[in-house]
Amino acid sequence: MPELPEVESIRRQLSATVVERPIRGVSIFRSSMIMNTEAVYFQEIFRENEFRSFDRRGKYLLGYLKTNHLLVVHLGMTGQLYNACEEEPKKNHTHIIWQFSDAMELRYRDVRRFGKVYLLDHTDYTVIPGLSRMGPEPLDEGFHLEQWLDLFYDKQKGPIKRYLLDQHFIAGIGNIYADESLFRAKIDPRREIGSLSRKEKILLYQSIREILSVAIEQGGSSIQDYINARGQKGGFQDSHCVYGKKDMPCVICGQPLRMCKIAGRTTTYCRFCQK
């Protein structure tokens, strides 16, 4: 599933390619991907419209239109949102295509169809269930260490990784970046949240921000389906230390990495380096 770095990479690229580019129309091939409005209304709003800006909240992409409507996209497990020329053949599982006035297109493709597309008549995205109580953005300039430490107040039970996956606790982190951040911080993902010392919480805060920042610089992680808005794969998968590497040697101590399940998600860690 695309996480914060992947969605942020798409946001940055779309901001550079489609903002203020006139939209000629929209073709919809599977209207069930649009969650909250009829396909005809969706097409009507986008016709002769423009994107004014793009933002991101957690794993959601936000596209602000000049008419003060808001496009919200969650890519689910296999969603792709990328630019193409209109001459390029349409790939299977392409569900929505935005056509611009200069023959450029923005295409939404989703093999497993777990993604969601919303069109709001206003800019209050908190009306969408997944966005209504989302936790803080880990890379926001205003998200300081003390705010991070406050998140741990009155939390004693449950493995730390479960909290990192909880979008109400912290936004945008999924399985890949939870595993990688915990490894960098040398914290066992099975540890009870209440057992972490202040020093370990600080180290985890720093590790999360470092891992996410580097992942964005490298265009995110392409494990299976993810491509950026240019149709290219990311590069951070080549820097993974633990994610998806069960039984491979730890990059620090050389011992085989172990796997377990936490919050229903496959978790890979080093039992020697992570305490």
Secondary structure, DSSP 8 states (H G I E B T S, - for coil): ---HHHHHHHHHHHHHHTBT--EEEEEES-GGGB-SS-HHHHHHHHTT--EEEEEEETTEEEEEETTS-EEEEE-TTTEEEEEEETTS---TTEEEEEEETTSEEEEEEESS---EEEEESSS-GGGSGGGTT----TT-TT--HHHHHHTTTT--SSBHHHHHH-TTTSSS--HHHHHHHHHHHT--TTSBGGG--HHHHHHHHHHHHHHHHHHHHTT---SSS---TTS---SGGGG-SSTT-TTSB-TTT--B-EEEEETTEEEEE-TTT--
